[in-house]
Amino acid sequence: MIDYSKVLNSRISAVPPSGIRKFFDLLEDMPDAISLGIGEPDFPTPWHIRDAGIYSLEKGFTKYSPNAGFSELRRQIARYLQRRFDLRYDPRNEILVTVGGSEGLDLALRCILEPGDEVIIPTPSFVCYGPLVSMSMGVPVYVETKAEDAFRLTAEQLKNAITPRTKALVLPYPCNPTGGIMEKADLEAIAQVLEGTEIMVISDEIYAELTYGGLHHVSIANIPGMRERTFVVNGFSKAFSMTGWRMGYLCAPKELIGSMIKLHQYGIMSAPTTSQYAAIEAMKNGDEDIEDMKKEYDGRRQFLLQGFRDIGLECFEPKGAFYMFPCIKSSGLDSDNFCEKFLLAEQVAVIPGSAFGPGGEGFVRCCYAASMQELATALERMEHFIKHR
Amino acid sequence: MDNLLQLLEGDCTLSKKQLAAMVGTSVERVEEAIRDYEKKGVIQGYKAVIDWDATDREAVTALIEVKVEPQRDNGFDRVAERIYQYEEVESCYLMSGDFDMTVIISGRTLQEVARFVSQKLSTIDAVKSTATHFILKKYKESHLIFKKREKQEEGFVFV
């Protein structure tokens, strides 16, 4: 009999299983439940993008792509980044096509971390950063952002978290689950702290296209002196509603890309060919789709924000992504309990803030990438739950 | 406020509260704007889009191309009026191209539609000829696809 506990890698075994799985298990037996749990666009991928994928199959384009991705796709990504965010990357050696943004995060961390290196991670934030750091033998250092700071990372907080072992900073903005963003001045303050150090920045910009109220995403790579230390991680999932295609990309100086390509080529080989053809179409002709979907999200955002406030829930106005992060402390329940009771009593799934690391307790995440009808019903049920519990 | 009409065109069941939040104004201002649109005839009505094929009710829809002799002074408008007054006429358009008007009519049976064309439409003086095309299957109407979207398997994924 093999003792698997001795066989399995201890760092991976030490990563706890996801605490929110139980909600999904409960959901399976509730066919009429409304789920605001999964952070995924509710639109199908725009037809012209799907069609480009289908057409590539019809033409028999089913072979491997180059390791770094098709050169046409990398060229289009470079143009898109310049057009939308004024970012300049050389498609020949500064862009790598990855299997979703997630692979990009993993590659960036793995290509720089030595055992014991510390990575600063602002929280509440997406759940993957800490485990990815740990599995690369690094040490996650969590910094709690606050609602009163609009969930931004402040220069002061960053300064206090830096030690001689600090290797990198993760910048998860626009932020899942808080909806917080970092504006140019906020990034400049962060840049001042980083200047003169060798601390790298992993900027997860997967929600870059989803900012509201006339605010546009600014990448830290555009702040003077930051480009040389920044990995820009982005992808097609959120902007083009392409989650299942698993299409992402990573931009960084060529020395860094060169190292990451090694990891990518041996572990992954190349991103899926069909998805890359669809992605080329998205980059070339998808700007309007982004705007249309964003307009739709913005309407839902304002409706849900107003609705939460009307029923007396304190709620930070999210300026990015597609999440609402209301404070549920007034219910007297912790976030995990709140979510479980809310799901059982009212059949609406939301995610406890505690799942997103330190600072998340007392909040719940509601994804508003759902239909207006679902949001309206969810709101009514939330009101009922809060008033009659 | 500029996208209020688009929002209503997309889904007229949105509540005033939803509309107000979505266009960033008060419920009162939305109500006022809608009243105004209704009064001016910008908003002509509110209807459900129904796929009758999904029910037990028999229904036939036909698209009729009509060639018309335009009349002095009134052009096509007078003839159009004589056509669209019929209850059976669902839509009526003046067209560019080989024929002059498109008339969409719906009835319970093929015979009912045929009777309308031969007895009512064709007998109007200015109508020179008609060509009736029966609709065999509706795939999409008013941006709505008449087919239940198949659902992809859903399982645990945390994002």
Contacts between the chains, C-beta under 8 A, distances in Angstrom:
chain1	res1	chain2	res2	distance
A	18	B	156	7.8
A	18	B	158	5.3
A	20	B	158	6.2
A	21	B	156	5.7
A	21	B	158	7.8
A	24	B	155	7.7
A	24	B	156	4.5
A	25	B	156	7.8
A	38	B	157	6.6
A	38	B	158	7.9
A	38	B	159	6.3
A	39	B	159	4.2
A	40	B	159	6.2
A	126	B	159	7.6
A	127	B	158	6.3
A	176	B	159	7.6
A	243	B	159	7.7
A	244	B	152	7.6
A	295	B	3	7.4
A	298	B	22	7.9
A	299	B	7	7.2
A	299	B	21	7.3
A	299	B	22	3.4
A	299	B	23	7.7
A	300	B	22	7.6
A	302	B	21	4.4
A	302	B	22	6.0
A	302	B	24	6.2
A	303	B	17	7.8
A	303	B	18	5.2
A	303	B	21	3.8
A	303	B	22	5.8
A	305	B	21	7.6
A	306	B	17	7.8
A	306	B	20	7.9
A	306	B	21	4.4
A	307	B	21	7.4
A	355	B	158	8.0
A	372	B	11	6.8
A	372	B	14	6.1
A	372	B	18	6.0
A	373	B	13	7.9
A	376	B	15	6.9
A	376	B	18	6.4
